[in-house]
Amino acid sequence: MAGSTIDHLISVIVFLGALLVFISLFNQMIQTAILYQRHRYLATKCSDLLDNVLLNPGTPCGFGLQDPEFTQYRLSSFSLMRLLSSSGEKVYYNRTEEWYSNVSWGIGGGYFLLQESECINYSLASKLLGVNGTYGFQLAIMPTVNVSIVEDKNVASYLRLNITVMGQGSPLAGASVDYLMFWTDSSEPIRNSTKTDSLGFAYLDFNGANGLPRIEVSQNKTAYTFIAKASLGGLHGIGYLSREIVTKAGNIIPFVENYGNGTILLAHKWGKNDPGEECRGALHFNAMFYVLPDNFSPIKSDVMNLTGGPWLVNYGQGKPFYAVQIPANASGFLVVTYWTEDDQTGVEAIGMVVMPWGIGTIGFSVVFGDDPSGQEWVVTDVRQVLVGDIAYQAKLALWSLEGFGVVG
């Protein structure tokens, strides 16, 4: 009798233990299935959001980047300029008492500083997309063809530029490279072309031979802006390099004051900082806007409010900046040449800065949104897009702000 009772008790205990194990396993299976469905929904949501951003031009009630003049995956070069990176540096200009987003790129001489009130920030974009408080995202617009340009430091007497053209992980051999060289000793840009070798590499010697001018390597000699467009098999990429030169009287930096009508402030500065005691004297300058169509043949366009010239800015006395206007609806770039003068020696130093108008004219990347690192689960989706005729890759990373996982 006692043995039978013990057997029953053991059987019940084993049964209850097995039942608990089964319930636990079943619970995990259910949670795993729910988690799978959530991940699958998140992936679908990511794809839908990416298409929503890329296939509509944006409205006061919606966030979109499509070029309104086209269909399919063609993005507006101007809308991309307005995306304010949450991690980007900001520049304060005390003459206007305004903050400007700093989307500057390259090595010296290239600036794109847009008044913060003209930008679209991450919080606003989240609300317009209807994901605020529910999902976090990061949108990256990166060139499909990367055109890298550097000065060759092994050549001591003149300027040699090394150009490397890369596709997605491999060099583009035999790519055509059209290029423009703006430099301070010439009133007109040099336009020519070359080809890459089997490693996607090409170089240009500015030594006075083969129809190219001689440009000294010394940083105190010549400022320049060099833009190259690589093409192969219907793909186009663009790259840029500039040498600025800051004179003893500082330099001139363009601030985008009004995105809608193309108002630019050409400000007397010392780098991105306001002039200190070392920045004395006036700067003379000229400015020219070049429309850059898809055929890569620049078209001169006058800068409004600047006729004749040269003009003068002086931080301490007179005008600290000139407000000028460029064509607001034309992709291109603004080139500003400035110099100091001495009564006895004449022109002492010449510098140059360039400002793009439209992301695709220089080919730099845009990263917009929050940082996905540290998130439990992040999904991504990718589209191939065009900005003008330049190939880009649009990648959206999306994650849930609610958090979820399997409970053991």
N, C-alpha and C positions, 0 to 999 in steps of 0.2 A: 504493500500500500504506500509506504513512505517512498520507496523507490520509484513507483509510478508517478507520484506527485512531483518528485524532483525532476523526472524526465519531462513532465508537462511544463514545469517552470523553465527548464532549459530550452525547450522547444519554443515557448513564448518569447523568451529573451532573444533567441536566435532570430525568430521571425521579426520581432520589433527592430532588432539591429539591421537586418536585411532591408526592412521597410524604410528605415531612416537613411541607409546608404542609397537605396533606390530613389527616395525623395530628393536627397542631396544631388545625386547625379542628374535626375530629371530636371531639378531646378537649374543646375548649371547648363544643361542642354537648352532649356527654355531661354535663359539669359544670353547664352551664346547666339541662339537664333535671333533674339531681339537685337543684340549688338550687331549681328551681321546685317539685319534689316536697316538699322540706323546708319551703318557705314555705307550701305548701298544707297540709301536715301541721300546721305551727305554727298556721295559721288554724283548722283543725279542733280542735286541742287547746285553743285559746283559747275557742272556743265551748263545748266540753264542760266546761272548767273553770268558766266563768262560770255555766252551768246548774247545775253541781254545787254551787257556792257558794250560788246563789240559791234552789235548789229542795230543799235539805235543812236542817233546823234545827240541825245540828251535834251532834256526840257527843264523848265523851272521845277518840275515835280519828279524828274527822273534823271538818273546818272547814266550817261552814255558817251562813247568816244568815237563813234562812226563819223566819217567825213560826210556831211549832209549832201554833197554833190555826187556821191557814188552809192552803190549798193554793195552787198557782200562784205568781206572782211577788209575794208579799207578805212583806216583811222584818220582822224583829223590831227594834223600836225600841230594845230593851235590849241586844241583841247588838252593834248598831252602836256603842253607847257604849263598848264594851270594846276597840275596835281602837286600838292604840297606834301613832301615827305615828312613823316612824323619824326624821323631821326636826323633830318637835314639841318645844316647850320643856317642860322638866320643872321642878317646884316642890318644893323641900325644906322640910319642916316640922320644926323641931328639937324640938318638943314630943313628937312621935311617932317622930322619927328615921326617917321614911319619905319616899320620893320619890313624887310624884304626877304623872300625866300631865296636861298642860294642853291641854284641848280647848276652852278658853274662846273666845268668839266675840263679835261685835258691838262696840259702842263703850261700854265701861264698864258696870259693874254686872252683867255676866253671867259666871258661872263654872261650869265643870264640871271638877273636879279629882279624878281617880280614882286610888286607890292603885295604883302600878305593878304590884304583885304580882297585882292583880285583872284586869290587862289581857292581851290576846292580842297578842304581838308578831309581827313579820314572819317571824322565824326559825321560830317555832312553827307559824304558819299554813302556811309552805312545807312543813314536815315532814308536817303533817296532810293536805295536798293531794298529797303524794308528788312534789313538784317540786323539792325541796331539792337544790341543786348542779346541776340540769339546766336549769331555766327560772327567769327572774326575772319578777316581775309587779308591777303597780300597779292597785289597785281604787279607783275614784272613784265615790262616791254623791252625785249633785248634784240639787238641786231642778229639776223640769221647769218650774215656774212660780216666777219670782224676784220676791219682794216686798221692795222696798227702801224703807226709812223713814229720813228725815233731818230734823233740825231746820232750819227756815227762818231763816237768820241775818239776813234782811232785815227781819224783824219784831222790833222792839226791846223792846216792852212786855209781851208775853205769848208763850206757847208756840204755835207753829204747826208742825204736822208735815206734811211732804210725803211722799206715798205713790206709788210707781211700781210698776206690775205689768207684768212682761214675760214673754212665752212664750219659745219657742225662736227668738230673733232678732227678734221683733216684739212691740209692745205689745198688751195684752189690753184692748180697748175694751169698756166696759159691764160690767166684772166687778163682782160684788158683793163688798164688803169688810166683813166683820164684825170688830169690834175690841174689845179689852179694855184699859182703862187702870187700872193700880194706881198710886196716888200716896200720899205720906206724910200728907196732910191728910185722908184718908178711910179708914174701916175696911172699906169695901166697894168692889169694882171697878166701874167704869163699863162697861157693855156697850151697844154701839150699832152702826150700820152706815152705809155710804155706797156710792157707785158711782164707778167710774173714767170719765173722759171718753174721747174718741176717741184720745187719746195714751196711754191707760192710766194716767192721772194723777188723783190726788185729794188734797185737803188738808183738814186739820182745824184749826180755830181754838179753842184753849182760852182763851177770853177772857171767860167768864162769860155768854155768850149761847147761844141755841139748846139749852139744857139741858146744856151742857158747863161744867165749872168753870173758874175763872180760875187758870191756872198761870203763875207768874212765870218769865221767861226766866233770870234770874240763877242761876248755878250754886250760889249759897249759899242759895237759897230752897227749892226743892222737888225731891226725888228722885222718880223714877217708873219704871215698867216698862210698855211699850206693846207689845201683841201684836196683829197683824192677820192675818186669814185671807181670802185672795181665792179666789173661785169663779167659774168660767165653763165651761159646756158639759161638766160632769162632772169638770173638772180643778180641783184645789185646791192652793194654795200658801200658805205661812205665813212671816211675817217678824217682826222683833223690834227694839226699840230701848229702851235704858235709860239713865237718868242716876243715877249712884251717890252722889256726895258723900262724901268722906272727911273725917271730923270731926277736931278737934284731938286726940282720943283714938284716932284710927285708924278702922278699919272692921271688919266681920265678914265672913269668907270661909268658905263651906261646902267641906269636904273630904269626899269619898266614902270612908269608911273600910271599909265592907263592902258590896259590890255585891249579894251574895246576900240579905241581910236588910234592906237599905236604911238602914244606920247612917251618919249624917252627923255630922261634927264641925263645929260652928259656932264658928270660931276667931277670937279677937281678934288682928287683924293690922294692918299698915300697908301697904295694897295687897297685893301678893303676897309682900312681904318682912316679916321679923319686925320688930316695933316697935323704933325707936331711941329716942334721948333725947326726940325731939319728940312721941312717942306716950305720953302720960301720962294717967292717969285711967281710970275705968271706963266701959263702954258698957252701957246698958240695951237690951234687945231683946225683940221678939216675933217669932214665926215661925208661918207657916200654909202647909199644903200644899193645892194645888188640883188635883184630878183634872180633866183636860181631855178629855172624850169627843169623838167626831166631830161632834156638833152644836154644838161650841164654846161650850157653856154650863158654866162652871167649877163644880165641886162642892167645897165646903169639906171638908177631912179633917183631923182633929186630928193634930198631930205628937206622937208618943209621947215620954214623959219630959218634956214641957212641959205643965203644967196650971196654970191661973191666970196668974201672971206680972204685970208684966214680969220678965224675968230679967236677970242681971248677969254680965258677963265682965270680967276685969281681967288683963292680961298679967303685970304685976309682982306683984300680990297677989291671992290668991283663985284662982278658976278661970280658966285661960287659954282654955278651950273647953268647950262643952257637947256631949255625945254624945246625939243625938236619933235617932228612927227614923221613917221615912216608909213608906207602903205600897209594898212592893218590886215588886208586879206591876201597878201602876196608872200609866199615862202621865199626866204632869202637870208641875207645877213648884212649887218651894219658894220662897216669898217671905219674906225676912227684913228687918224694919224695925228700925233701931237709932238710938239718940240719946244725947247727953251732957246732963247736968244740972248746973246751978250752984245753990248754996244760995240765992243772992240773985235771980238772973234766971230760974231755972227751966230749961226746955228750951232749949238753945242751938243745937243743930244736929241735923238728922234725915237719915239716909241709908237706902238700900235696896239690897239685892242679890237676884238671882234665880238659881236653879239649875234647869235642866230635868231631868226624869227621863224619858228617852226622847228620841231624836233628833228625831222628828217633831213634838214639841210646840213647838219653836222654829223648825225648818226650816233648820238649818245643814248644811253639806256635810261629808263625810268622805272623806279621801284616805289610803289605806292601802297600804303596800308600798314598793318601791324606786323610784329615779328612772330613767325610761327614756331620758333624754337621753344622747346619745353612743353609744347602741347601734346596731349595724350594720343590724338589721332588727327592727322592732316591729310586731306586728299588734294590732288592737283589735277588740272586739265590744261591742255595746250592747244593753241590755234596758230596757224601761220597767217600773218596779216601783211598788209602793205601800208606804208606811210609815204605818200607820194608814189614813187616807184621803188623805194627802198624796202627790202624784205626784212621783216621783224618776226619775232616769236612772242606771242602773248601767253603768259603762264599765270594761272590763278591758283593760289593755295587757299583752302577753306577749312575751317574747323569749328566745332560746336563749342559754345561758351557754357553749356550746361554741364558737360562732363558726364562720362558714362564708362562703365567697365563691368567685367564679370566678377561677381561676389562668390568666393569659394565656400 
